[in-house]
Amino acid sequence: MFANSGRRRTGCPSTLTRRKSWCSWKTRKVRHRFNFTLTPAFPITLPEATRIQIRQEVWLRKHTTSAIKESVRIQAGTLGLVVEVKENDTVIVEVVDRGQVELRVQDLTHVSLVITEVDCFKYLGLNLDYALRMEEATNAGVANICFAHSKVAATLHSLHQLPRRGNNAALSPLMCLQMWRSCVLTQALENLRYLRTNGQVQQWQAAISLSLKRTFGHFEQPLPMSLDLGIPPLALQQAKQLCQLHFRYTYGAPSIMQARLYDLRVTYMMAGPNDCMECRIQRAHTALDMGVYPSLAPLPLSVAGNATRHKEKAYGRVLKTRVSEVWRQTVLRGSPPSDRWQPTTGEKGNFCQLSL
């Protein structure tokens, strides 16, 4: 017993063979799928359905099931489509008029990716179409407004199910208005400045008005309720955002790249389309009566004073006052004469005579 204590314990040959085969199976099992990349410095994977282009003439092996492999010549500029990615460092590419060929790692120096043109893409949360007409952004904005309204409606429905003692304050009109502003109105004002036509703004306005009616249960004309709640139309809100954007790019001679590009585009504004950003900013200045475009003078003392630290926020508060004043004047011009001795007709005329 003591003579065999220092010996190394070994298993039988069959046990060692099974252990070796199990280890090799485990190694093959945990091996990750090969990521076919262009270069180690630019690791762009080539998944299936990727379009590639052969930059220079090259000979590639033809993909066949037979044991004899033949090579075909691929001309420079030929387009191909990745069909399958194998684990043995090989990609099967479908080439026009050549069939399927095998692309290996050493052939990646002759391959470049082909950029696929799309009709719509998302950039910083904004859906952009290929011509920048903002049609996709308009449709996505309407969908986002409807989704935001569904969240408000679900929250109000849940509050209705609570005992009456604890939800009286939560179901007050003021709390409902604050919830609606934080969810629906914030979603509508996020990318409002990028809409190019009045029809696109009216689509968002219709979605906002419908959400407001459903939230407060008022399905009459939207103007009296908007005046009561202090919610200006989106056209004036867009004008406010455009004027504030103009202030950001022009006040104090900013040196950022966006400001330089904006100054260059203002110089050649007449050569651009009628619905470009510069023309819409000019119309916004005229609508809010903020002076001669593109000048910012005269600036209020609350903005130009040395004690004001956040100039853009102060200018935004001035624009908010201008929006309210312009909205009030627009409503008064569209209302019937406010002669108390003459009877008014319609809900709009009665409301304007009583409140304004």
KOLDRENVO-589631 format. One record per residue (C-alpha): residue in one letter; x, y, z. Coordinates in pm, whole numbers, padded with zeros to 5 digits, always signed. Layout:
aXYZ/...
***
This chain:
m+00000+00000+00000/f+00283+00236+00087/a+00479+00135-00224/n+00204+00252-00460/s+00122+00573-00273/g+00368+00787-00474/r+00255+00669-00813/r+00043+00879-01045/r-00311+00752-01085/t-00404+00711-01450/g-00721+00592-01615/c-00769+00332-01876/p-00714+00419-02247/s-01085+00411-02322/t-01154+00660-02042/l-00886+00896-02170/t-01025+00874-02521/r-01376+00958-02406/r-01246+01247-02195/k-01049+01387-02489/s-01343+01359-02726/w-01574+01527-02470/c-01327+01816-02427/s-01299+01866-02802/w-01682+01858-02836/k-01712+02118-02559/t-01454+02338-02732/r-01644+02319-03059/k-01968+02389-02879/v-01857+02714-02711/r-01680+02849-03018/h-01842+03173-03126/r-01978+03230-03471/f-01726+03387-03705/n-01776+03760-03765/f-01667+03839-04117/t-01512+04187-04113/l-01343+04402-04373/t-01028+04486-04180/p-00928+04461-03813/a-00902+04841-03801/f-01254+04880-03947/p-01451+04585-03803/i-01771+04610-04005/t-01944+04275-04008/l-02084+04129-04326/p-02417+03972-04230/e-02650+03813-04479/a-02818+04038-04740/t-02520+04279-04737/r-02433+04439-05070/i-02062+04455-05157/q-01858+04575-05453/i-01535+04431-05593/r-01291+04723-05623/q-01036+04553-05851/e-01016+04244-06069/v-00978+03926-05866/w-01004+03548-05906/l-01245+03380-05666/r-01332+03017-05613/k-01674+02916-05742/h-01907+02769-05481/t-02015+02422-05592/t-02096+02092-05425/s-01843+01898-05630/a-01495+01818-05503/i-01332+01998-05797/k-01322+02371-05735/e-01285+02610-06026/s-01201+02978-06011/v-01380+03256-06193/r-01258+03605-06276/i-01455+03889-06122/q-01424+04226-06296/a-01363+04546-06104/g-01681+04726-05998/t-01892+04407-05989/l-02171+04405-05732/g-02245+04109-05507/l-02490+04005-05238/v-02388+03808-04930/v-02597+03490-04924/e-02445+03288-04640/v-02175+03324-04376/k-01998+03000-04287/e-01801+02920-03975/n-01485+02829-04164/d-01397+03194-04243/t-01582+03191-04573/v-01865+03396-04715/i-02086+03287-05004/v-02153+03580-05238/e-02403+03589-05522/v-02237+03776-05813/v-02421+03899-06119/d-02368+03666-06421/r-02116+03460-06221/g-02328+03266-05976/q-02214+03201-05621/v-01849+03246-05529/e-01653+03199-05208/l-01499+03504-05042/r-01220+03440-04793/v-01028+03652-04547/q-00739+03719-04784/d-00984+03857-05042/l-01127+04127-04813/t-00878+04387-04935/h-01058+04391-05271/v-01408+04441-05123/s-01596+04756-05025/l-01946+04801-04887/v-02228+04945-05096/i-02445+05203-04923/t-02809+05109-04960/e-03043+05399-05038/v-03349+05409-04815/d-03669+05611-04835/c-03670+05709-04465/f-03428+05701-04174/k-03425+05826-03816/y-03175+06091-03704/l-03172+06203-03339/g-03530+06085-03295/l-03658+06265-03607/n-03783+06065-03906/l-03638+06209-04224/d-03738+06119-04579/y-03494+06121-04869/a-03609+06464-04999/l-03643+06626-04652/r-04011+06701-04713/m-04090+06606-04352/e-04380+06385-04454/e-04247+06093-04252/a-04182+06323-03956/t-04541+06448-03977/n-04688+06098-03975/a-04458+05990-03694/g-04552+06301-03494/v-04924+06227-03525/a-04860+05870-03411/n-04655+05993-03113/i-04931+06238-03013/c-05190+05959-03024/f-04963+05734-02818/a-04906+06010-02561/h-05282+06064-02537/s-05333+05692-02476/k-05097+05712-02178/v-05291+06008-02035/a-05622+05830-02090/a-05491+05514-01920/t-05367+05715-01623/l-05698+05896-01583/h-05887+05568-01612/s-05670+05419-01336/l-05734+05722-01114/h-06108+05681-01165/q-06084+05332-01018/l-05932+05457-00691/p-06150+05538-00388/r-06313+05878-00412/r-06138+06003-00100/g-05788+05987-00249/n-05840+06089-00613/n-06042+06408-00586/a-05734+06628-00626/a-05582+06404-00894/l-05894+06427-01113/s-05928+06805-01088/p-05918+07001-01416/l-05588+07161-01316/m-05418+06824-01261/c-05563+06689-01586/l-05429+06994-01770/q-05083+06950-01618/m-05079+06582-01714/w-05193+06663-02066/r-04928+06935-02104/s-04647+06715-01980/c-04737+06419-02203/v-04919+06532-02516/l-04825+06896-02565/t-04457+06832-02491/q-04455+06560-02756/a-04612+06795-03011/l-04366+07079-02945/e-04052+06863-02963/n-03986+06877-03340/l-04243+07136-03441/r-03989+07376-03592/y-03893+07127-03863/l-04237+07103-04026/r-04225+07283-04360/t-04585+07342-04470/n-04900+07470-04304/g-05077+07145-04391/q-04828+06948-04182/v-04877+07183-03886/q-05255+07150-03924/q-05229+06771-03904/w-05058+06802-03567/q-05310+07069-03463/a-05599+06836-03545/a-05441+06557-03338/i-05384+06798-03048/s-05741+06931-03060/l-05886+06579-03067/s-05671+06476-02770/l-05779+06785-02579/k-06145+06713-02648/r-06118+06353-02535/t-05924+06442-02221/f-06174+06703-02095/g-06488+06557-02254/h-06564+06874-02452/f-06653+06802-02814/e-06764+07147-02927/q-06548+07406-03104/p-06183+07383-02986/l-06122+07761-02974/p-06316+07841-02651/m-06151+07558-02462/s-05804+07653-02591/l-05862+08012-02479/d-05976+07896-02136/l-05676+07667-02088/g-05422+07907-02242/i-05297+07678-02520/p-05200+07880-02830/p-05227+07721-03175/l-04928+07527-03302/a-04869+07775-03586/l-04780+08046-03333/q-04582+07798-03126/q-04379+07712-03435/a-04319+08082-03504/k-04191+08121-03147/q-03949+07830-03189/l-03821+07963-03521/c-03759+08313-03379/q-03579+08163-03082/l-03363+07956-03319/h-03279+08274-03512/f-03173+08440-03185/r-02947+08147-03100/y-02766+08166-03435/t-02729+08544-03456/y-02698+08699-03107/g-02342+08780-03003/a-02180+08657-03328/p-02162+08286-03234/s-01876+08085-03379/i-02043+07744-03395/m-02068+07570-03731/q-02450+07584-03738/a-02445+07961-03698/r-02194+08004-03981/l-02400+07785-04213/y-02715+07975-04119/d-02549+08310-04194/l-02437+08179-04532/r-02782+08050-04617/v-02945+08380-04516/t-02717+08559-04764/y-02845+08343-05052/m-03197+08298-04917/m-03370+08425-05231/a-03223+08141-05435/g-03373+07873-05209/p-03723+07726-05202/n-04012+07909-05043/d-04046+07661-04757/c-03680+07653-04652/m-03580+07721-04291/e-03469+08080-04356/c-03791+08179-04533/r-04000+08026-04257/i-03799+08216-03995/q-03858+08538-04187/r-04233+08473-04196/a-04226+08393-03824/h-04059+08730-03753/t-04329+08903-03953/a-04610+08709-03782/l-04487+08794-03432/d-04390+09151-03527/m-04032+09114-03399/g-03873+09376-03624/v-03699+09373-03960/y-03549+09035-04045/p-03266+08935-03990/s-03195+09210-03734/l-03273+09146-03367/a-03314+09515-03277/p-03476+09640-03070/l-03405+09392-02791/p-03592+09436-02462/l-03396+09539-02157/s-03472+09205-01992/v-03267+09037-02267/a-02996+09291-02344/g-02922+09380-01980/n-02590+09279-01830/a-02762+09116-01533/t-02931+08860-01760/r-02727+08542-01768/h-02942+08317-01988/k-03015+08537-02288/e-03198+08274-02492/k-03435+08183-02209/a-03511+08549-02149/y-03577+08598-02521/g-03807+08293-02512/r-04013+08454-02236/v-04045+08769-02447/l-04159+08558-02743/k-04414+08382-02523/t-04569+08720-02439/r-04572+08813-02807/v-04746+08485-02895/s-05022+08556-02643/e-05069+08910-02774/v-05076+08806-03140/w-05319+08525-03060/r-05548+08766-02877/q-05545+09014-03166/t-05616+08735-03415/v-05917+08616-03215/l-06051+08970-03179/r-06017+09036-03552/g-06206+08719-03633/s-06483+08784-03380/p-06797+08990-03447/p-06816+09354-03324/s-06824+09378-02945/d-07129+09604-02930/r-07326+09502-02625/w-07647+09649-02766/q-07633+09421-03070/p-07703+09049-03022/t-07422+08814-03119/t-07472+08488-03304/g-07283+08168-03247/e-07078+08025-02962/k-06756+08188-03077/g-06906+08537-03083/n-07062+08497-02740/f-06740+08370-02587/c-06528+08649-02740/q-06771+08914-02618/l-06775+08777-02263/s-06408+08696-02214/l-06216+08935-02434/
***
